[in-house]
Amino acid sequence: MALDLLVLRGLGLGDLLTGLPALRALRRAFPGHRLVLAAPEAYRELLGGEADAWLDVRGPGPVPVTGCDVAVNLHGRGPESVAALRAAGPRLLISHTTGPPWNPAAHEVARWCDLLGRYGIPADPADLRLGAHEGGGPIVVHPGAAFPARRWPPERFADVAAALNAEGRPVVVTAGPGETDLARQVAGGLPVLTPTLTELAGLVRRARLVICGDTGVAHLAAAYGTPSVVLFGPTPPSLWGPPPGPHRVIWHGRAGDPHGRAPDPGLLEITVTEVLGAARDRLEVSVA
């Protein structure tokens, strides 16, 4: 009977995608173990193949497991997630409480690779891909984000979408759960799509370009190598930005509260002209 390797990452889509290099490194390091991923069930349709079993866990726990051989905290450094994993009674707990100190300046991808490295488990931060970019699809504009602090004004997204469409480039506006009204504000007469996660991933994979804020869609673009323009604020791209590739990050250098209830002042400094310039540049690269 295989021993269980329990991994906790009860966070959002972008969080889970940035954790892929560490997750894959763990699978390689423990080939005789059954990898059990504790993460939100909503992401299983896209990422279920990254684990042998899936537990629907949102947040730091509790984790419904009565025993495991190895437990890995890819969730955070808080006491709740550590306690949730200790309760599973692992022989080995891999976490920042028993390993390296927490580095607040680390990029999210590198953070978890570095953690595993301290336990002798090599992880490649570039191992982020879900597949190859296919292209041939429309420009995808995604105006939503988990918190208002990270939402660029819809009227500015609307100006960008309308200008690119007027140049003869097909544009669609996508909406996540609860974002349909926001997407309609942006779209005008352009198509509004409310895809499932798998459909969204396919749309991003085929897109000529993705334009969005600091959200899960940006990480999907990175996962497929799809050209993107990502609007950052208030979180610095040095912490959550895309890897090297066909991506353009726009950030005005102001850090703040990513959970704020109003658009971040630094994000508001980004202009329509800047975004259009970056989008046209990325479109030229994708055609070349």
PLY file of the C-alpha trace (Angstrom):
ply
format ascii 1.0
element vertex 288
property float x
property float y
property float z
element edge 287
property int vertex1
property int vertex2
end_header
0.00 0.00 0.00
1.40 3.39 -1.02
2.28 5.90 1.67
0.56 9.27 1.52
2.31 12.53 0.69
-0.09 15.27 1.83
0.31 18.75 0.30
-1.73 21.75 1.49
-2.40 24.70 -0.86
-5.93 25.83 0.01
-5.74 29.09 -1.92
-6.79 30.60 -5.27
-6.06 29.60 -8.85
-3.01 31.81 -9.23
-1.63 30.50 -5.95
-2.05 26.92 -7.08
-0.40 27.59 -10.45
2.61 29.25 -8.82
2.94 26.17 -6.62
3.20 23.75 -9.57
7.02 23.59 -9.67
7.12 22.61 -6.00
4.24 20.16 -6.38
5.91 18.45 -9.33
9.23 18.32 -7.49
7.54 16.54 -4.60
6.06 13.94 -6.93
9.53 13.23 -8.33
11.09 13.13 -4.86
8.54 10.63 -3.48
7.73 8.32 -6.42
6.43 5.56 -4.15
3.94 7.82 -2.38
0.36 8.72 -3.22
0.29 12.50 -3.62
-2.81 13.90 -1.91
-3.48 17.57 -2.68
-5.59 19.61 -0.27
-6.89 22.50 -2.39
-10.24 23.95 -3.52
-12.31 21.43 -5.47
-13.09 24.06 -8.13
-9.59 23.69 -9.58
-9.65 19.92 -9.84
-11.17 19.97 -13.35
-8.06 21.71 -14.65
-5.30 20.48 -12.34
-6.54 17.14 -11.04
-3.84 15.32 -12.98
-1.16 16.93 -10.81
-2.21 14.74 -7.85
-3.27 11.16 -7.18
-6.07 12.26 -4.86
-7.76 15.56 -4.10
-9.24 16.95 -0.89
-11.57 19.95 -1.06
-9.84 22.36 1.36
-10.23 26.14 1.28
-7.94 28.10 3.52
-5.44 26.76 6.05
-7.48 23.77 7.11
-8.57 21.64 8.80
-7.52 18.82 6.49
-9.74 15.70 6.60
-6.90 13.16 6.87
-6.27 10.77 9.73
-2.71 9.83 8.81
0.09 10.40 6.29
3.80 9.76 5.92
4.93 13.20 4.73
3.04 16.49 5.00
4.08 19.62 3.10
2.88 23.12 3.87
2.70 25.01 0.57
-0.06 27.17 2.03
1.75 29.72 4.17
3.50 30.21 7.47
0.54 30.69 9.79
-0.13 28.48 12.82
-3.47 27.23 11.42
-1.97 25.50 8.40
0.88 24.02 10.46
-1.57 22.71 13.05
-3.79 21.23 10.34
-0.88 19.24 8.93
0.49 18.19 12.32
-2.95 16.78 13.12
-2.46 14.29 10.26
0.43 12.79 12.24
3.14 12.85 9.57
6.53 11.22 10.03
8.02 14.27 8.30
6.60 17.80 8.17
8.06 20.14 5.55
7.25 23.76 6.36
8.79 27.10 7.17
8.41 26.34 10.87
10.91 23.49 10.60
12.87 24.71 7.57
14.14 28.05 6.25
12.87 31.36 7.63
10.07 33.09 5.75
11.40 35.64 3.25
8.80 38.37 2.59
10.74 39.54 -0.49
10.72 36.15 -2.24
8.78 35.60 -5.45
5.91 33.20 -4.79
7.24 30.56 -7.18
10.78 30.70 -5.79
9.54 30.66 -2.17
8.26 27.09 -2.34
11.12 25.83 -4.51
13.56 27.26 -1.97
11.68 25.59 0.88
12.03 22.19 -0.75
15.66 22.86 -1.58
16.42 23.19 2.13
15.14 19.63 2.52
17.30 18.32 -0.33
14.48 18.28 -2.88
15.44 20.07 -6.13
12.66 22.08 -7.76
12.77 24.03 -11.03
10.96 27.41 -10.79
10.50 27.35 -14.57
8.37 24.18 -14.40
5.14 26.18 -14.66
3.73 25.09 -18.00
0.42 23.33 -18.50
0.86 23.16 -22.28
2.04 25.00 -25.37
0.42 28.18 -26.66
-1.76 27.44 -29.68
-2.78 30.93 -30.81
-5.35 31.72 -33.47
-7.95 32.97 -31.02
-9.17 36.43 -30.03
-7.68 38.93 -27.63
-8.98 38.10 -24.14
-9.71 41.03 -21.82
-10.37 39.97 -18.23
-11.27 42.94 -15.98
-12.01 41.05 -12.76
-9.86 40.41 -9.72
-10.49 38.97 -6.27
-10.35 42.36 -4.51
-11.20 45.92 -5.62
-7.64 47.05 -4.89
-6.48 45.02 -7.92
-9.26 46.06 -10.33
-8.31 48.63 -12.94
-11.38 50.81 -13.72
-13.83 49.12 -16.12
-14.12 52.23 -18.29
-10.39 52.03 -19.00
-10.59 48.36 -19.88
-13.51 49.32 -22.14
-11.41 51.94 -23.94
-8.61 49.43 -24.51
-10.96 46.72 -25.77
-12.80 49.12 -28.10
-9.57 50.55 -29.55
-8.11 47.13 -30.32
-11.37 45.92 -31.82
-11.55 49.05 -33.99
-8.17 48.05 -35.43
-9.76 44.86 -36.74
-8.63 42.58 -33.92
-11.29 40.25 -32.46
-11.76 40.87 -28.72
-13.77 38.99 -26.10
-14.35 39.95 -22.47
-14.35 37.18 -19.88
-16.08 37.07 -16.51
-15.42 34.90 -13.51
-18.09 34.02 -10.94
-20.02 37.14 -9.95
-18.25 39.31 -12.56
-20.80 39.31 -15.40
-22.03 42.87 -14.76
-18.44 44.10 -14.62
-17.64 42.37 -17.91
-20.70 43.91 -19.56
-19.56 47.37 -18.48
-16.29 46.72 -20.29
-17.65 44.96 -23.35
-20.08 47.44 -24.88
-21.09 45.43 -27.93
-18.23 42.93 -27.69
-18.85 39.29 -26.72
-18.98 38.52 -23.00
-17.99 34.98 -22.03
-18.60 33.27 -18.69
-16.56 30.10 -19.21
-15.93 27.21 -16.89
-12.36 26.95 -15.65
-11.48 24.37 -18.30
-13.09 26.52 -21.00
-11.23 29.57 -19.73
-7.94 27.70 -19.86
-8.63 26.67 -23.45
-9.56 30.22 -24.38
-6.36 31.59 -22.84
-4.29 28.90 -24.55
-5.67 29.95 -27.97
-5.69 33.70 -27.33
-3.53 36.05 -29.36
-3.14 38.16 -26.23
-4.45 38.35 -22.66
-4.98 41.70 -20.93
-5.76 41.51 -17.23
-4.80 42.52 -13.73
-2.86 40.61 -11.09
-5.17 37.60 -10.99
-5.45 33.92 -11.85
-5.93 34.57 -15.57
-2.45 36.12 -15.70
-1.02 32.89 -14.29
-2.96 30.87 -16.87
-1.32 32.96 -19.60
2.07 32.19 -18.08
1.16 28.49 -17.88
0.52 28.36 -21.63
3.10 30.89 -22.79
0.33 33.14 -24.11
1.42 36.77 -24.68
-0.01 38.96 -21.96
-0.19 42.48 -20.60
-0.59 42.36 -16.82
-1.51 45.45 -14.78
0.10 45.32 -11.35
-0.83 47.18 -8.22
-0.69 47.21 -5.29
1.39 43.99 -5.18
4.83 44.29 -6.82
5.48 42.01 -9.82
8.71 40.96 -8.10
6.48 38.90 -5.81
3.83 37.59 -8.22
4.85 38.56 -11.75
5.05 36.21 -14.76
8.26 34.41 -15.72
10.43 35.62 -18.60
8.61 35.26 -21.89
6.04 37.05 -24.04
4.62 39.04 -21.14
4.58 42.76 -20.41
4.11 43.94 -16.83
2.94 47.48 -16.09
3.52 48.71 -12.55
4.05 52.23 -11.22
6.14 51.26 -8.22
3.59 51.72 -5.45
3.01 48.89 -3.00
-0.08 48.68 -0.83
-2.82 46.45 0.53
-3.85 43.84 -2.09
-7.07 43.19 -0.15
-8.20 46.83 -0.16
-11.77 47.85 -0.96
-10.86 50.54 -3.50
-8.57 50.52 -6.56
-4.99 51.04 -5.52
-3.63 54.55 -6.26
-0.64 53.07 -8.05
-2.90 50.95 -10.24
-4.91 54.05 -11.11
-1.74 55.70 -12.41
-1.68 53.22 -15.28
-3.15 54.87 -18.37
-5.10 53.56 -21.33
-2.31 54.80 -23.60
0.25 52.69 -21.70
-1.85 49.55 -21.92
-2.61 50.02 -25.61
1.07 50.56 -26.36
2.04 47.40 -24.49
-0.77 45.41 -26.14
0.26 46.46 -29.65
3.85 45.62 -28.87
2.94 42.12 -27.64
0.68 41.59 -30.68
3.56 42.41 -33.01
5.78 39.94 -31.18
3.14 37.20 -31.39
2.73 37.73 -35.14
6.49 37.81 -35.72
0 1
1 2
2 3
3 4
4 5
5 6
6 7
7 8
8 9
9 10
10 11
11 12
12 13
13 14
14 15
15 16
16 17
17 18
18 19
19 20
20 21
21 22
22 23
23 24
24 25
25 26
26 27
27 28
28 29
29 30
30 31
31 32
32 33
33 34
34 35
35 36
36 37
37 38
38 39
39 40
40 41
41 42
42 43
43 44
44 45
45 46
46 47
47 48
48 49
49 50
50 51
51 52
52 53
53 54
54 55
55 56
56 57
57 58
58 59
59 60
60 61
61 62
62 63
63 64
64 65
65 66
66 67
67 68
68 69
69 70
70 71
71 72
72 73
73 74
74 75
75 76
76 77
77 78
78 79
79 80
80 81
81 82
82 83
83 84
84 85
85 86
86 87
87 88
88 89
89 90
90 91
91 92
92 93
93 94
94 95
95 96
96 97
97 98
98 99
99 100
100 101
101 102
102 103
103 104
104 105
105 106
106 107
107 108
108 109
109 110
110 111
111 112
112 113
113 114
114 115
115 116
116 117
117 118
118 119
119 120
120 121
121 122
122 123
123 124
124 125
125 126
126 127
127 128
128 129
129 130
130 131
131 132
132 133
133 134
134 135
135 136
136 137
137 138
138 139
139 140
140 141
141 142
142 143
143 144
144 145
145 146
146 147
147 148
148 149
149 150
150 151
151 152
152 153
153 154
154 155
155 156
156 157
157 158
158 159
159 160
160 161
161 162
162 163
163 164
164 165
165 166
166 167
167 168
168 169
169 170
170 171
171 172
172 173
173 174
174 175
175 176
176 177
177 178
178 179
179 180
180 181
181 182
182 183
183 184
184 185
185 186
186 187
187 188
188 189
189 190
190 191
191 192
192 193
193 194
194 195
195 196
196 197
197 198
198 199
199 200
200 201
201 202
202 203
203 204
204 205
205 206
206 207
207 208
208 209
209 210
210 211
211 212
212 213
213 214
214 215
215 216
216 217
217 218
218 219
219 220
220 221
221 222
222 223
223 224
224 225
225 226
226 227
227 228
228 229
229 230
230 231
231 232
232 233
233 234
234 235
235 236
236 237
237 238
238 239
239 240
240 241
241 242
242 243
243 244
244 245
245 246
246 247
247 248
248 249
249 250
250 251
251 252
252 253
253 254
254 255
255 256
256 257
257 258
258 259
259 260
260 261
261 262
262 263
263 264
264 265
265 266
266 267
267 268
268 269
269 270
270 271
271 272
272 273
273 274
274 275
275 276
276 277
277 278
278 279
279 280
280 281
281 282
282 283
283 284
284 285
285 286
286 287
